[in-house]
């Protein structure tokens, strides 16, 4: 892996002091001692990050896209998405960043939304274009040149942990979202119950994830970017491959009720 120099400062608080968090072969996480944000240090070079999203990544997304789609629909249900956006009218516009094979975007298009997507895995984007006739940009959000105050809603699931600067990314989301519009952010929760149980073997501590967020660090980053937080939920317990199905159902319900799941969703507003 091609690596950049070590982190100059924390992406959240601009602190410059870190302590070791997790060490793996080929990558390493550190924790900011001032705010607690967990970052890879050193970070992969941008060219190395972009090279991840190739044909093999498309195969991963395609194999799992129905499962991911169902989870995203459940997340939207948890925040009463249809109800809170019902006043936007017939010209309502939504952007899905990291839209993968387009199942969610197509679902929203069928529900009357004017849809756009961003997807840097070109094979995934082409699948979505070919199968659902979706409007998808195959460049990073920072290069997509959307107008100011344009979208009524912006959705991104399991995306913010992949970007080199989450703060810059959220500021761009803020710029292109209409006043009163909603952003829906889903990402792994490093302080979820089973993240703590499995620690360095936690399923979301992987090389593609440049940052690991807790509810506290992501809340602070969201507020720093100018948004108001309206709701936060979490879900996800023991991975199915590590337990019996009946135990998983019980723990999944419990961690969701206690809001200590391995995946968290934030509903925020500009």
N, C-alpha and C positions, 0 to 999 in steps of 0.2 A: 504494500500500500504506500502511495506517495503521501507524505505528511507535510503539513505546514509547520511553522514555528509554534512554540508553545503559546497558549492563550495569553494575550496581553492584559485582558481584564474580563470580569464577569459580564455577561450579556444583559443581566438584570440590574445590578447595582454598581457596576464598574469597579468593584473591588479587585484587588490584585493578589490576595492571599487565598490559597487553596490547600485542602488536605486530601489525601488519598481516599477514594471511595471504593471502587472495584477495579481490579487489575485482571486483564485477560491477555491471551496471546494475540498481539497485533493491535490492541487498543486498550484504553485506560480511561476511567472516569475519575474526576475530582469534584469535590464539593466546596463551593465558596464559603469561607468561614464567616462572612458577614451576612449573607442572605439565604444561604442553603441551596442555591441552584446547583444542580449536578450537570457537568459538561464533560464531553470527551476532551482530553488534553494529552498530546496535540490533536488537532482536528484534521480530518482528511482534506486534501486539496480539493478545490471545486471540481476539477476535471475528474478526480477519482469518485466524487459523489455522483456526478452525472453518469459515469460509466456503470453504476449499479443498475440503472433503470433501462435494461436492455431486453432482449427476447426472453431470457430466462426469468426476468422479473414479470414480464407479461404472462408467462406460463403459470407463475405463482398466483398472480392476480386472477387469471381466468379460472384456475382450479378452485379458488376460494370465493369467487365473486358472489355467488348466491348466499353463502353464509355471511359475508361482509354486508351485503345489501339488506338482509333481514335484520342484522344488528343495527344498522343505521336507521332503518325504519322504526325499530323499537326506541332508539334514542330520540327521534323526532316525536314519537308518541309521548315519551316521558315529559317533554317540555310543551306539550299541547301545540305543536307547530301549526297545524291547520287552523286552530282557533285564533292564535295570536297574530297570524298573518292574514286573516280573512278580510281585513279592512283595506288591503293594499289595492284591490281593484283588478281590472282585466289586464293592465299593463305591468303587472308585477314581474320583477326581474330577479333571478337568483343565479349565483355563481357557485359552482362546486369546484374547489381547488384540490387537485389530486383525485380527479373524478374516475380514474381507472377505466374500466370497460363500459362505464356509462349507465349502469343499471339504475342507480339512484336518479341521475339526471333525466333519464327517460321516464321514470315513474313520476317525477315532478312535472315534466312536460305534459304528460297525459292528464295531470291534475290542473292544467291551465297556466303553469308558469312559463314565462319566457326564459329559456335556459342558456347558459354558457358554461363551459368547463375549461379548466387548466389541467394538463396532464403531460409531464415531461417524458414519460415512457411512450415513445412514438407508436409502438405496436399496440399498446392498450388504447391509445387515442384513436388509432385507425380502426380498431375493432368497433369502438363506440360510434365512430362516424359511419362506418359501413353498415352496421346493424340497426342503428337508431336514428341516423341522419342528424346527429347532434353537432352543434357549433363548438369546437374545442380548439384552444390555443395550445401548441406544443412547445411553449417556452415557459420559463419560470414566471411567477406572478410579477416580479420586479421588472420584467421585460415585456409584459403583455399590454401596457399602455391603455388601460381602461380609463374612462373619464372620471373626474371627481364626482362624488355624490351620485353614483349611478345605480347601484344594486339595492334592492329592498332587503335582500337576505344573502348571506355568504356562508357557505358550509365547508368545513374541512375536517376530515376524520383521519386520525393517525397520520398526520402530516406535519404538524408544527415541530415535532421532535426530530424531523429529518432536515430542517432548514438550517443553513449556516448561522443566521442571525434571527432568532425568533422575534426580537424587539423590532427590527426593521421590517420584518414580515407583517407583524400586527399593525404597524404604522401605515403600511401600504393598504392593508385591509380597511383600516379606519378611513383612509383617504377616499376609497372608491365606494364605500358604503353610504347610503343616503342617511341624513339625520333622522333618527327614529327607527332606522333599520336594525336588523338582528344579525349577529354572527353566532354560529354554532361551532364550538371547538371541542373535539374529542381527542384524547391522548392517554397513554398509559399513566398510571398513578404510582409513583415510586414509593409512596407511603401507604399503599393499599395493604391489606392484611397479608396476602400471600406473596406480595413483593418482599415483605419483611420476613416471612417464613422461609422463602427460597433464596433470598439474598442474592449472592453472585450467580446463582443458577436460575434466577427469575427470567421468564420467557421474553421480557421486553428489554433486557439488558443485552443488546446486540449491536454489532458494529454499525448498522445503518442508522441507529438512533444517536444523534449527536448530542441530545439533551434528554434528561429524565426529570420530569416535573412532579412536584407535590401540589396539593391543593393550595398551599400557601404561596409557593413560588410562582405558580401560574396565575393565581389571583393578583399578586403584586405586579406581574408583567402586564396583565390585562388592564389594570388600573393605570399603570404608568403610560400605556399606549392611548389612554383617553376614554376607554369604554366604561360603562356601568355594568356591573354583574347583576343579572336578574335571577338566575337560578343555577344550581350546581347539583348534579347527581352522579352516582357511580354504580358500577356493577362489575361482575366477573370475580370468580373465586378460584377454586382448584382447577387446573387444566384437566380436561376430560381424560387425557392419557395417564394421569397420575392418581385417579380414584375411580370408584364405582359411580354409575350414573345416579343412583338414588342419593348418595352422599353429596354429589355435586349439586343436585337440585336444591337440597336443603341449605348448603353453604352459599349458593348463589342468591337465594332469597334473603338469607340473613345479612350478607355483606351489602346487598343493595339497600335493605331497610336501615342498616347502621351507617350507610354511606362511607364504607371503607373498602370498596371494590378496587380491583386492579386497573380498571378503565374509568376515566371520569369525563363528564361532559359539562361544559359551561355554556349557558345561554347569556349573551351579552348584547348590549345595545349602544348605539352611537347617539 
